[in-house]
Amino acid sequence: MPFVASGDPTSLTAHLADAFAEAYGVPPAVVARAPGRVNLIGEHTDYNAGLVLPVALPHATYAAVAPRDDGLLRVGSLEESDPWEGSLDAAAGAAGWAAYAAGVLWALREDGLALPGMDVLVHGTVPLGAGLSSSAALECSVAVAACAAARVVLDRERVVDACIRAETEVAGAPTGGMDQTVSMLAGPGTALLIDFDDHTSRPVPLALDDAGLALLVTDTRVSHALVDGGYGERRADCEAAAAALGVPSLRHASRATVEALDDDRVRRRARHVVTEVERVREVVAALEAGDWTAVGARFAESHVSMRDDFEISCPELDLVVGTAVEAGALGARMTGGGFGGSALSLVPLARLDAVVRAVDTAFAAAGFRAPQHLRAEPSGRADLVD
């Protein structure tokens, strides 16, 4: 079965440590890992002070770090050919993939942490560009490893803030903060309900095995990027809607007030947000009641809202969703920022192989590039690797 493997943490750590020693001439002082994530429901609600319900993946990014005594920062990746080198002060000017790694060290230092120069090498199993938060996994793994290497007490909320700052100010991606929060705070076997209005979170148990169900992530392999304008335009529309309604964010709007907006596009964007926040509440209630049919129904509604009101789907994502349901999934939806990336299906274990085959066949018939699949088994938060 063509599933993307998460990899064995022990083997991945050993491989990264060997590569670090070869690249830098010394062994790493520490290795940390941070998970990618898939969002069960709650898309484009985080920056609107709404609710989200993500799950940490077993697929993760690993960061090996050793401190230096000369103030130099060197950042490399086993997946990228271009390393970055400079001072910590200059890290705010890093570009490309290195902006996420170097940027979080700059942000931590800006926040007052006494970080020395460092050698950093990263390696990951989170599919890139799939909407599964490979960027936050990179940021969080580097931050956790750097704090340990510098003997700085790990303040997880402080790391979340630094990672958000790195992504928005250095990498230039308008993240809302969900990805970094779940990577730093998730627990195994649970989803994390995050409220961006009061900045609280709590675990929501996912008894998938007991229900005989699996979460199937299908990466359409359509290029997904948050710095090409589409994400920022949706965010600007939401801010325009909130301003027109006279509320601090769309979390404080209602369906009735949103429907009164004059601008059709802005009205549809706002309608998605307010209905999506309500769907998060409904999914949490359904999970706590063990009502998986209701969860699947909310998945379907969410996808229609993102396709029609928020306009962030694409033909490949729509094909995954429709095909998965026809092949036996209880529900399916696109997940992540949109414009490509991945879809998430809630599938009975007995139908998992059939759903995968059906999607692969549908993609081939449509002339699309073959998709990739992975199992989203709810995993734990970022931490040091023993």
C-alpha positions in Angstrom: 0.0 0.0 0.0 1.6 3.3 -1.1 1.6 5.1 2.3 4.2 7.8 3.0 6.2 6.4 6.0 6.7 8.4 9.1 10.0 6.7 9.8 11.5 5.1 12.9 12.6 7.9 15.3 15.7 6.0 16.4 16.9 5.3 12.9 16.2 8.9 11.8 18.0 10.3 14.7 21.1 8.1 14.2 21.2 9.0 10.5 20.9 12.7 11.2 23.6 12.6 13.9 26.0 10.8 11.5 25.2 13.4 8.8 25.7 16.2 11.3 29.2 14.9 12.3 30.2 14.6 8.7 29.0 18.2 7.8 30.3 20.0 10.9 33.1 17.8 12.2 31.5 17.4 15.7 28.6 15.4 17.0 25.3 17.2 17.8 24.7 18.2 21.4 21.0 17.4 21.1 18.4 16.2 18.6 14.7 17.3 18.8 11.7 16.3 16.8 8.5 18.2 16.1 5.4 16.8 14.3 3.6 18.0 11.3 -0.2 18.3 11.6 -3.5 17.7 9.9 -6.5 19.8 10.8 -9.6 17.8 11.4 -11.8 20.9 11.0 -11.5 24.7 11.4 -9.9 26.1 8.3 -8.9 29.8 8.1 -10.5 30.4 11.5 -7.3 30.8 13.6 -6.5 34.3 12.4 -10.2 35.2 12.8 -10.0 34.4 16.6 -11.9 31.2 16.0 -11.7 27.5 16.9 -9.6 24.8 15.3 -9.2 21.1 15.9 -5.8 19.8 14.6 -4.0 16.5 15.2 -0.3 16.0 15.4 1.1 13.5 12.9 3.7 10.8 13.4 5.5 12.4 10.5 8.0 14.9 11.9 11.0 17.1 11.4 14.2 16.3 13.3 16.8 19.0 14.2 20.3 18.3 15.4 22.1 21.2 17.0 25.5 22.0 18.6 26.4 25.4 20.1 29.3 27.5 18.9 31.5 30.0 20.7 32.0 32.4 17.9 28.4 33.7 17.3 28.1 32.1 13.9 24.9 30.4 12.8 25.1 27.6 10.2 21.9 25.9 9.0 21.7 22.9 6.7 19.1 20.4 5.6 19.3 16.9 4.2 16.5 17.8 1.9 17.9 21.1 0.6 21.1 21.8 -1.3 21.6 25.4 -0.2 22.7 25.9 3.5 22.6 29.3 5.2 25.3 30.9 7.2 25.5 34.2 9.0 25.2 35.8 12.4 22.1 35.4 14.6 21.4 39.1 14.1 21.5 38.6 10.3 19.1 35.6 10.5 16.2 37.9 10.0 17.3 38.2 6.4 17.4 34.5 5.7 15.3 33.4 2.7 13.7 30.3 1.3 13.5 27.2 3.6 16.3 28.6 5.8 14.0 31.5 6.9 12.0 29.2 9.0 15.0 27.6 10.8 17.2 30.6 11.1 14.2 32.9 11.7 13.0 31.1 14.8 16.5 31.5 16.4 16.5 35.2 15.6 13.0 35.5 17.1 13.9 33.6 20.3 16.9 35.9 20.7 14.8 39.0 20.0 12.5 37.7 22.8 15.4 37.9 25.2 16.8 34.3 25.2 20.6 34.1 25.5 21.3 31.9 22.5 24.9 31.4 21.3 25.9 30.7 17.7 24.9 27.2 16.5 25.3 24.6 13.9 22.0 23.2 12.8 21.1 20.3 10.5 17.5 19.2 9.9 15.8 16.2 8.3 12.1 15.4 8.0 9.4 13.0 6.9 6.5 15.6 6.7 5.6 15.8 3.0 6.6 19.3 1.7 4.0 21.6 0.2 1.2 19.2 1.2 -0.5 21.5 3.7 0.6 19.4 6.6 2.7 22.1 8.3 6.2 21.1 7.4 7.2 24.7 8.1 6.0 24.7 11.7 7.6 21.3 12.3 10.9 22.8 11.1 10.5 25.9 13.3 9.5 23.9 16.4 12.2 21.2 16.1 14.9 23.8 15.8 13.5 25.9 18.7 13.3 22.9 21.1 16.8 21.7 20.1 18.3 25.2 20.4 16.8 25.8 23.9 18.3 22.5 25.1 21.7 23.1 23.5 21.8 26.6 25.1 20.5 25.1 28.5 17.5 27.5 28.3 14.4 26.3 30.1 11.8 25.3 27.5 8.7 27.6 27.7 6.4 26.1 25.1 4.1 29.1 24.8 7.1 31.3 24.3 8.4 29.0 21.6 5.0 29.1 19.9 5.1 32.9 19.8 8.7 32.9 18.4 7.8 30.4 15.7 4.8 32.5 14.6 7.0 35.5 14.5 9.6 33.7 12.4 7.0 32.6 9.9 5.3 35.9 9.6 8.2 38.3 9.8 11.1 36.4 8.4 9.5 33.8 6.0 6.7 36.2 5.0 3.9 33.6 5.4 0.7 35.0 7.1 0.2 32.1 9.5 -2.5 32.2 12.1 -0.7 30.2 14.8 -2.6 26.9 14.7 0.3 24.9 13.3 2.9 26.0 15.8 0.5 25.6 18.7 -0.4 22.0 18.0 3.2 21.0 17.2 4.2 22.3 20.7 1.2 21.2 22.7 -0.4 18.1 21.1 -0.9 14.8 23.0 -0.9 11.3 21.6 -4.4 9.8 20.8 -6.1 13.2 20.9 -6.9 16.2 18.8 -6.2 19.7 20.2 -9.1 22.1 20.5 -7.6 25.6 20.3 -9.6 28.8 20.9 -7.8 31.7 19.4 -10.2 34.2 21.1 -9.1 33.4 24.7 -5.9 31.5 23.7 -6.8 28.3 25.5 -6.6 24.7 24.4 -7.7 21.3 25.6 -7.3 17.7 24.3 -10.2 16.0 22.7 -9.8 12.1 22.7 -10.0 10.4 19.3 -11.1 6.8 19.8 -10.4 5.8 16.2 -9.3 2.3 16.9 -12.3 1.6 19.1 -14.5 2.8 16.3 -12.7 0.8 13.6 -11.8 4.0 11.7 -8.8 5.7 10.2 -7.9 9.2 9.2 -6.5 9.0 5.7 -4.5 12.0 4.4 -4.2 12.2 0.6 -1.6 14.6 -0.7 -2.7 15.8 -4.2 0.9 16.8 -4.9 -0.5 20.1 -6.2 1.9 22.8 -5.3 0.9 24.4 -2.0 2.4 27.7 -0.8 1.3 30.4 1.6 3.4 33.2 0.3 1.9 33.5 -3.2 -0.9 35.8 -2.3 -4.0 33.7 -2.1 -3.9 33.1 1.6 -3.2 36.7 2.3 -6.1 37.8 0.1 -8.5 35.7 2.1 -7.2 37.1 5.3 -7.6 40.6 4.0 -11.2 39.8 3.0 -11.9 38.6 6.5 -10.4 41.7 8.1 -12.6 43.8 5.7 -15.7 41.9 6.8 -14.9 42.4 10.5 -14.3 46.1 9.9 -17.6 46.5 8.0 -19.4 44.7 10.8 -17.7 46.8 13.5 -16.4 43.7 15.4 -12.8 43.0 16.4 -12.8 39.7 14.5 -15.2 37.4 12.7 -15.4 35.3 15.9 -17.7 38.0 17.2 -19.9 38.0 14.1 -23.1 36.0 13.5 -24.5 34.3 10.4 -27.3 36.9 10.4 -25.0 39.9 10.5 -22.6 38.4 7.9 -25.5 37.9 5.5 -26.2 41.6 5.6 -22.8 42.5 4.1 -23.0 44.2 0.8 -19.9 42.9 -1.0 -20.7 39.4 -2.3 -17.1 38.1 -2.1 -16.5 39.5 1.4 -19.9 38.1 2.5 -19.0 34.6 1.3 -15.6 34.7 3.0 -17.1 35.7 6.3 -19.9 33.2 6.0 -17.3 30.4 5.7 -15.6 31.6 8.8 -18.7 31.8 11.0 -20.1 28.5 9.9 -16.8 26.8 10.2 -16.4 27.9 13.8 -19.8 26.3 14.5 -18.8 23.1 12.7 -15.8 22.8 15.0 -18.1 22.9 18.0 -20.3 20.4 16.4 -17.4 18.0 15.6 -16.1 18.2 19.2 -19.6 17.4 20.5 -19.9 14.5 18.0 -16.5 13.1 19.0 -17.4 13.2 22.7 -20.7 11.4 21.9 -19.0 8.9 19.6 -21.2 10.0 16.7 -18.8 9.4 13.8 -21.6 9.8 11.2 -22.1 13.4 12.4 -18.3 14.0 12.1 -18.4 12.8 8.5 -21.3 15.1 7.7 -19.5 18.1 9.1 -16.5 17.2 7.0 -18.7 17.3 3.9 -20.2 20.7 4.8 -16.8 22.1 5.5 -15.5 21.1 2.1 -18.4 22.7 0.3 -17.9 25.9 2.3 -14.2 26.0 1.4 -14.9 25.2 -2.2 -17.8 27.6 -2.8 -17.6 30.4 -0.2 -13.8 30.6 0.5 -12.8 29.4 -3.0 -9.6 27.6 -1.9 -10.1 24.2 -3.3 -9.0 22.8 -6.7 -10.1 20.0 -9.1 -7.7 17.5 -7.5 -9.0 18.1 -4.0 -12.6 17.9 -5.1 -11.8 14.6 -6.9 -10.3 13.1 -3.7 -13.3 14.2 -1.6 -15.9 12.9 -4.0 -14.2 9.7 -4.8 -13.4 8.8 -1.2 -17.0 9.2 -0.1 -18.2 7.1 -3.1 -15.7 4.4 -2.1 -16.9 4.2 1.5 -15.5 7.1 3.5 -17.9 8.6 6.2 -16.8 12.0 5.1 -13.9 13.9 3.4 -12.7 17.5 3.1 -9.7 19.5 2.0 -7.5 20.4 4.8 -4.9 23.2 5.3 -4.5 26.6 3.7 -5.9 25.4 0.3 -4.9 26.1 -3.3 -3.6 22.5 -3.4 -2.2 20.3 -0.7 -4.1 17.5 1.0 -7.5 16.1 1.7 -8.6 14.3 4.8 -11.0 11.3 4.8 -12.7 9.5 7.7 -12.6 5.9 6.6 -13.7 2.5 8.1 -10.6 0.4 8.4 -12.3 -2.3 6.3 -12.6 0.2 3.4 -9.2 1.9 3.7 -7.5 -0.1 0.8 -10.5 0.4 -1.4 -10.6 4.1 -0.9 -6.9 4.5 -1.7 -7.3 2.4 -4.8 -10.4 4.4 -5.9 -8.6 7.7 -5.5 -5.5 6.5 -7.3 -7.6 5.2 -10.2 -9.6 8.4 -10.4 -6.4 10.5 -10.6 -5.0 8.3 -13.3 -8.3 8.6 -15.3 -8.3 12.4 -15.0 -4.7 12.6 -16.1 -3.5 14.0 -12.7 -0.2 13.3 -11.1 -0.4 10.2 -8.8 -1.3 11.3 -5.3 0.4 10.1 -2.1 -1.3 8.8 1.1 -0.5 8.6 4.8 -2.3 7.5 7.9 -2.9 10.3 10.4 -2.4 8.6 13.7 -2.7 11.2 16.5 0.8 11.7 17.9 2.6 13.7 20.6 4.2 17.1 20.8 7.6 18.4 19.9 10.4 17.2 22.3 14.0 16.1 22.6 14.8 12.7 21.2 16.6 10.4 23.7 
